[in-house]
Amino acid sequence: MTQSKTVHIISHTHWDREWYLPYEKHHVRLIRLMDTLLAALEEDPDFKSFHLDGQTIILEDYLQIRPEKRVLLEQFIREGRIHVGPWYVLQDEFLTSSEANVRNLLYGFQDAAKFGAVSRTGYFPDSFGNMGQAPQLLRQAGIGNAVFGRGVKPTGFNNEVSESAAYESPYSEMIWEAPDGSRVLGILFANWYSNGNEIPADPAEAQAYWNRKLKEAGSFASTPHLLLMNGCDHQPVQRNVTDAIKTAEKLFPQHRFIHSNFTEYIEAVSAAVPENLSVVRGELRSQHTDGWSTLVNTASSRVYLKQLNNRGQTLLEKVAEPLAVFAHLTGKASYPHHLLEYAWKTLMQNHPHDSICGCSVDEVHEEMVTRFAKSRHVAEAIAGDSLAVLAEETDTHMVAKFLQADEGAYPFVVFNTTGWKRSGMVTADIELERIYFGSGQSFPVMKNKLRQLPLGQLLLLDPDGAIIPFSYEDQGIAFGYDLPEDRFRQPYFTRKITLMFEAEDVPALGQKAYVLIRGGQEADTAGDGSAADPPKTHRPASLVTGRRSMENEYLAVTIEANGSVTLKDKTTGSTFRDLCIYEDSGDIGNEYMYRQPDGDVPITTRNALASISLAEDEPYRASFDIRHTLHLPVSAEDKLGQEQRELVWFTGRNACRSSKTLEFCIHTRVTLERGGRGLEVESSFVNEADDHRLRMLFQTGIASPVHKADSVFEAAERSNLPAAEWANPSNCHHQQSFVSIRDERHGLTVANQGLPEYEIIPDETPIIAVTLLRAVGEMGDWGHFPTPGAQCHGKHTVRLKVIPFGESSREGGMGPIDETVSMIHAQQFQVPWSVQQTGVHGGSLPAVHSYLDWTGEDLIFSALKMSRDTGCIIARWYHIAHSASTLTVKPSFMFREARRSNIMEAPLEPSSLDAITVRPAEIITLSLALSE
């Protein structure tokens, strides 16, 4: 006799906000769907509930058109008939930052709560792989489950789990464990999230339907509770689903059919799962599959979007938020929760997996560029307002003792919003004098006065009066304007110069003031635009050591004749050769997947001859320009277009690259700063070719079977080689800010800005390959959708940094830095310096100041912000090592109470800040209540 089953039918739609149609066309369809849903709930009491795809942005999008439906929506959400949240959007987890993933959950919770209830289902229906720390994030948010569609290979009820048990399960139910040991009940859509779509109400059709569906669901279920997902991508509401359920009850009386929801289903499964469920651990990226359906190459589709996203995320979480905290602590500014929420939400509207992945039609991604700009403009305004407050509150009277009677002083403050002490090259625009249009002078008179302003002898001093080497560019006369809060706009002309210098030891989460002094004596620029050496001042020796070489205290750099770089780490004696080699190959895949044509031989610069020239020789840095000219096929041959139109699946295509070629010029600048521990690499090129992929290769010279990559709240360790069943010739992975490889003696970290795809190429020693550009002409997936915009024509600029390391426990003196410090440098590489000019005045802030000092080994600082709900300062770190660490925090501001918190910013148990134990891989958040 067939065992009785309970069949949980969950009505839903998976709503890709934009994809094969532009947003507004999907938006129109969403309005129809929601109108239909509300009518179904009103008219059919047996239509119990609807799962609204785990993302609250659907509510915003609907109410934008139907604001009069809010009361009805709230009613059904409170009654548990519409389930919303916990996310704001269904993001791609690996292409959005750690803090963006947290904000997504935080704003999703807050928005769902406004409507009466939050769905506590960890919903990842179509993520292109799942982040390893998801169980810890969910647990901290009070969610004990994760429901996902990719990343684990189901083997079936009667199959043994192989040695690949970390990524396989015989059941659709399993335990998913984060690196810190946090566990949730994982539920895999083994038959996808559409396995109960369009249930027939007709008995004859239903008989065949249910015979098949019950068998499929039962083959993976570990309990008598079977999950049937009644919906799919943009699926309209099935209005007669209750009739279809009644038909099923008559045909299969031995089973129980219910119109269910995830809350009921998960409660039932949790009570019935066997004790010996498989445990899958960490990242779930379909490691043990054939490798063709992981969709990892969405990490390189439309790279320009990834770069814009990296810039926007960094500006919000690593600049605007901490600066707003600093300004709030002065008592002179309110923390702009409302503006930050708007900026974050605008940014996150680009984070759905079909948006940030670059795998939609061109209109979608054109609109994304505008959203990125909108979010960035708000973040820049927040940062600018905060900087103005902070600079005005900084005591710059220290400059007075350095001044002579005929000199002028121009103080400015440099802000380091990273979590560690920082040194590096800073660019500062300094305004020497301005004349307002309202001064009564004519334009010619105003401009003539500014033009004749003598620069004289220029000196740059730090707060102790030490003279800082610098160079400058005279920007001449510029137009500007003020926008006062109490009067009309005030335009003016100004005379500006741009300073470039190396700032040293700017405190973590802090600031350091400098002053430019303009004397009465004309500067001797020697024709090179740089300030003359001040009297009795030692000018540091040049970093340039030869026609193609440069060197600082730590690193020696040689550019070889082929344009590759040889880098010697003087602190360890290690030499890395064949760095920065370019490789171009054909791509007949699509926005989802890279596919190299059969027989295609990559074109590289390994045996090329490069043009090399000195670009910069300043006291604080040196740079060389390297120029390559490659002859690339203009595109794939015409056969590719035919295969695309005929829907030939990309793995079966036979098109090759065209025999017609064009010149492809690459300009590379490699830069070494005087105190730099890494070599900065900037590459620029204009792409006019189609159907190809450009990468930069770094020969590591390091024998290791594994490597680490920056991922969401972890430095994930990954194997260099794929699993045995991996058939895809490509083995690309996701990264956030770096990939790193090491042996017992030394290692190499390659950092990037917004280049999230890399591959470890097997060789005598592994090669790190970072994708710079991937150009394709179709969306792919289920139909023919041409995407000429995905060919990415036009100018592109990418930035990387190569950081060698050794075995030192900490950075200091001439010793090597260790792997953790190299990762810290990679994190700082993402974050721009902030600079604000000010006047000579007193203030509550000293010239050198840290707002929050801390220590802790192997901890990565992640966030400094304020909680909207509690008004507390929120600070967050995560641990990247396998052993426990101790965190000590020393705020410079008065606070009433310190508590441990979670990612939802709820204060938990009281905490001392002297020695906080941090577990391996733990995400730790502190909540500091400010004094009244």
Buried (B, 14 or more C-beta within 10 A) or exposed (E): EEEEBBBBBBBBBBBBBBBBBBBEEBBEBBBEBBBBBBEBBEEBEEBBBBBBBBBBBBBEBBBEBBEEBBEBBBBBBEEBBBBBBBBBBBBBBBBBBBBBBBBBBBBBBBBBEEBBBBBBBBBBBBBBBBBBBBBBBBBBBEBBBBBBBBBBBBBEEEEEBBEBBBBBBBBBBBBBBBBBEBBBBBBBBBBBBBBBBBBBBEEEBBBEBBEEBBEBBBBBBBBBBBBBBBBBBBBBBBBBBBBBBBBBBEBBEEBBBBBBBBBBBBEBBBEBBEEEBBBBBBBBBBBBBBBBBBBBBBBBBBBBBBBBBBBBBBBBBBBBBBBBBBBBBBEBBEBBBEBBBBBBBBBBBBBBBBBBBBBBBBBBBEBBEEBBEBBBEBBBBBBEBBBBBBBBBBBBEBBEEBBEEEBBBBBBBBBBBBBBBBBBBBEBBBBBBBBBBEEEBEEEEBBEBBEEBEBBBBBBBBBEEEBBBBBBBEBEBBEEEEEEEEEEEBEBBBBBBEBBBBBBEBBBBBBBBBBBBBBEBEBEBEEEEBBBBBEEEEEEEEBBBEEBBBBBEBBBBBBBEBBBBBBBBBBBEBBBBBBBBBBBBBBBBBBBBBBBBEEBEBBBBBEBEBEBEBEBBBBBBBBBBBEBEBEBBBBBBEBBBEBBEEEBEBEEBEBBBBEEBEEBEBBBBBBBBBBBBBBBBBBBBEBBBBBBBBBBBBBBBBEBEEBBBBBBBBBBBBEBEBBEEBEBEBBBBBBBBBBBBBEEEBBBBBBBBBBBBBBBBEEEEBBBBBBBBBBBBBBBBEEEBBBEBBBBEEEBBBBBBBBBBBBBEEBEEEBBBBBBBBBBBBBBBBBBBBBBBBEBEEBEBBBBBBBBBBEBBBBBBBBBBBBBEBEBBBBBBBBBBEEEBEBEBEBBBEBEEBBBBBBBBBBEEEBEBEEBEBBBBBBBBBBBBBEE
